[in-house]
Amino acid sequence: MPNIVPEERDKLPPVWDMSQERAFMENLLGQRFNFFLIFFSLVIAGALNARSQVHLNIVLPLGNLICWLLSLVLFRSQRKLDLILKKLLADETHPASIIDMGANGISMRKLIGYVIPIICCSALTVGTILALCGRLSVAVRP
């Protein structure tokens, strides 16, 4: 069955079409993005609550590294979703294509997959560099 055309494949049970794949990937991207934001928030909270410079110099680089790795997963998920949507939007009769034409092709989904992770990770990278250089230090608490 590897040489079957997509139209014939979609008629065979179980049916897993591009629309279902799009829904799956959008859900997966959303879940991964939420996890990224939670982890990013925990790193920021850990940095703000660091009791010593050593703790800050551990929390920021480690959290920064993990956030960049998580962002790579987001980039890949977003890329896969982009490919799926490109395929679906090529069909002018597909509901996604009809709605997209009504929205004039404007989409903010790339914010979730690319822009926000880059901004968050870049902020952590700057904080990490400043902390390791001694420019960002732990506040003395009474």
PyMOL commands that set and color helices and strands:
alter all, ss='L'
color gray80, all
select helices_A, chain A and resi 6-9+18-48+53-89+95-102+109-132
alter helices_A, ss='H'
color red, helices_A
deselect
rebuild
show_as cartoon
